[in-house]
């Protein structure tokens, strides 16, 4: 017998599995949080905090461009934290982090396929005078802005691929596959009951993911993929920092960039600012390369989605049961 308790179990399961947007009650709270007045209020708060941070930077003898950058970054952080709280990103991120850790073995085949050629190519860039001149001439603001451009490009490569996979998996969760996907969830028996009732089974067949639900799954996939890409980019960064510290002498850096290497005040003078900038820039490029490789490498895509496919189908299946349960209980006299 289908009961309201089945709906409550679904909602608890969604929260526990990084799927807060699948809960109907959460949709209205998200819409309210992004209403015009609320957005204007938080935009004002973020602006005020940013201006305050910029003013403090000026008091601390920062230049006006640096103070403006601090103000913009601070305001952006406040806005991002607010959005993360409203959209419950930590809940989704916790699931994605656990899944990325479980699938960490995927890093080895991706690294062995992508790293050798990449390091061969990118090491040539690392010992190129023009790369050092360009990267070392970038202020910290421009350097991190360049990395942000790489991130935007990476997201634009991944989004169509992820969206296609979600559509494919959603279409496959029908009939007995729906029941199979719900095995081990609190609604396994409810899925069987729904399939045994022709009217409810017909309703379930027509259920598709809506905007927020698709974004929930996309965000889960993005975070999982980002953890892997950032891990590989960090490996490249560490390689160039160690290699540069050993192989690139200060005299060589001076001949390349036109001045002696500079170091942060109070540091041990192990990694120059110029070496850090070049390593960050090239590791950001490497992260973009890994992202493209993840999209076009069919072996990696098959391994990545084979590990996460069951979780996605389970989420879609439970969500279909959840929607059907709510509709059934609403129409029941």
N, C-alpha and C positions, 0 to 999 in steps of 0.2 A: 504494500500500500504506500503510495507516494505521499509524503508528509512535509510540512514546513521545516521539520528538522533536517530533511535532506538538503534543503536550500542553505540552511545555516552551516551544515557540514561542508558544502561546496565553497562557501565564502571563506571559511576557516582554512580550507585546503589551498585556495587561491593565495591567501596572504602568506601561508607557509612556503609556497613554491614560487615566490617572486612575481605574482600575477595580480597586483592590486587593482589594475584597470578592468579586470574581468568582473569585479563586484559592482553590481548596478548602482548601489547606494553611493559608491565613490565617484560616479560620473558627475552627479550634481554638485558635489563639493569641489571638484576640479573646475567645473564651469563657473561656480561662484568665485573661486579664487582667481580666475582670469577675467572676471568682470571688469568693466571700464574703470569704475571707481577704485576697486581694490588694486588694479594694476597701476593706476595713477598715484595712489597712496604709496605703494612700495617703490615706484620709480622715484618719487620725491625723497623717500628715505634713503635709497641707494645713492641718489645725487648728493644729498646732504652729507652722507658718510664719506663719499668720494672727495667732495670739496674739502671736508675736514682733514682727510688724510693728505691731500695735496698741500694744504696750508701747513701742516706739521712738517712735511718734507721741505717746504721752503724755509721754515724756521731752522731746520737742520742743515741749512746751507746747500740744499739741492738746487740744481739749475731749473729754470722754468720748464723746459721740455721734460726733464725727469719728474718734476712735480706734477705736471699734467698727466704723464704716463701713470704715476702712482694713483692719481685721482681716478683715471679711467679704469685701471685694473681693480682698484678697491670697489668702485661702484659696480663693476661687472661681477666681482666675487659676491657682493651682497645680493645682487639680482639672481645669480646662479644658485646660491644657497637657498634663497626663497623658492625658486622653481624646483630645486631638488627636493625640498621638504614637501611642497604641494604635490608634486608628481611621484613622491615616495621612491625616489631613485635609490636611496640606500637599501631599501627592501629588495629591489630588483638587482642591485649591484651585489648584494650578499649572495644571492642565488648564482649569479653569473660568475662570481669569484670562486665559489665552491665547484661549479661545473668546469671552469677553466683549470682549476687545480687537478680535478679528476682526469681531465684530458690533456695534461701537461706532456704526456708521451708524444703528442702530435708535434711538439716543438722540434723533436729530434729529426723526423723525416723532412719537415719543412726546412729546418736549418741546414741539413746535409744537402738538400737539393738547391737551396737558394744562396747559402752563404759562400760557397767556394767561388762561383763566378762573380758574385757581388763584391766580395773582398778583393778579388783580382782586379776588377774594374775600379772600385772605389779607392783602393790603395794607390792606383795611378793618379787619381784626383788628389789624394792626400799629400802627395809629394809634388803637386803642381803649384807653381808660384802664384798663378792667378787666383786659385782657390783660396790660398792663404790671404792674399791681398783683399779679396772680396769679403771673406768671412770675418777677418780681423778688423775690417773697417766698419762693420755693422755695430751699432750700439746694441746694448742688451734689449732695448725695446724692439728694434728692427729684427734682431736675431730671433726673438720669441715670436714676433709677428710672422716671420718666414716659416717657423715651425707650425704656426696656426694655419697658414696656407696649405702646408703639406697635409695637415689633419683634415681640412675641408675637402681637399682632393681625394683623400683616402675614403672619407665617408661617401662622397659622390660615386666612387667605384663600387663600394660595398652595397649601398642601398638598393639598386635594382636587382642585384643577385639575391639578397635576402628576401626582398619582397616577392620575387618569383617563387622561391622555395616555400615561403609561408602559404602562398596561394595554392601551390601544388599539394602540400600536406593537408590543407583544409579540405580540399576536394576529395581526398582519399579517405577521410574519416567518415565513413557511412556504413550502415548495416552492421554486419558482424565485426567490422573493423572498429566501429564505435564502441561496441561492448568490450572488445579486446583492449582498446586503449584505456578503458576505465578500470581494468583489473588492478587491484591493489590500491584503489582510491575509495573514499567514503561513499561514492555513488555507484559502485559496481552493480549492486542489486537494482538500483533505480534505472540504470542504463538498460538492463535486461528487461525490466518491466515496460519501459518506454518502447523498446523494439517489438515487444509482444503485442502492443496496442497499435493497430494500423494508423489510427488518426494521429497519435503522438509521433509515430515513426515518420509519417509524412511531414509533420511540422519540423522535426529534427533535420530531415533531408534538405530543407530549404534554408536552414540557419547558416549564415556566413559571418565571418568576423567583421566587426565595425571598426571605425577609425581608431578609437582608443585601444581596443584589443590588439589590433595590428601593430600599433606603436609600442605596446607593451612587449610583444614578442620581438619586434625590431630592436628595441632598446636592450633586451636580454642578449640578442645575438651580437649587437655592436659592442657591448661591454665585454662579452666573452672573447670576441675577436681582438678587441683593443688590448686586452691583457696579454695575449700571445704576441701581438705585433710590438707592443712596448717592451716586452721581455727581450725579443730579438734585437730591437733597436738599442736597448741598453747594453747588450752583449757587444754590439758594434762600437758603441761609445767607449766602453771600457777597453776594448782592443786598441782603439786609436789613441786613447789617453796613455796607455802603457807603452805602445809602440812609439808614439811621438816623444814621450819622456826619455826613451832610451835612444832612439835613432836620430831625432831632430835636435841638433845642438843649438844653443842660444845664438851663436854666430850665424848659423844658417837662417834662423828665423829673422834675424836683423837684416840679412841681405835680401830676404824675400819681401818683408813688409816695410822696410825703410827705417825702422827704429828698433831699439833693443826690446826684448820681451818685457811685458809688464805683469805685475803680480798683485793680488789683493793684499791690502795692508795687513800685516800681522801673520801672513801665511808662511808656510815652510818653503815656498818657492819651488814646489815640485811640479805644478801644472800652471803654465802661464795663461793669461787671459786669451792670448791668440790661439794657443793650442785648444783651450776649452771651447772657444767659438767655432773652430774648424771641426772639432769632434762632434759638437752638438749639431752643427749644420749637416754634416755628412751622415750622422746617425738618424736625423730626421728624414733625409733623403732615402736612407736604407729602410726606414719604417714604411715609407710610401712604396718602395719597391716590393717589400714583403706583402703589402696589401694587394698590389696588382698581381703578384705571384699567387696569392691565396685565391683570387678570383679566377685566374686562367688555368691554374694547376688542377686538372680534373681529379687526380689522385688525392690531392689534399682536400678538395671540396667534398669528395665522396667520403673520406675518412671523417672530416669535421662534421658533416651532416648526419652520417651514420651514427655518430655518438650522441648527437643532440636531437635526432629525428624522433626518437621514442618520447622524449620529454615534450617536444612540441606537439606531437600528435595526442599525447595524454592531456596536455593543457587544452587543446582545441576540443577534444572529446568531452572532457568534463564541463567545458564551457557550454557546449551544445546541450548536454543534459541539464545544466543549470538553467539555461534559457527556457527549455521545454518545461522544466519543473515549475518555474515561475508562471509561465503561461497557463499551465494546467491548473495550478492552485488558484490563480486569479479568476479562472472561468468556472471553477467548481462552486456549486451553490452551497 
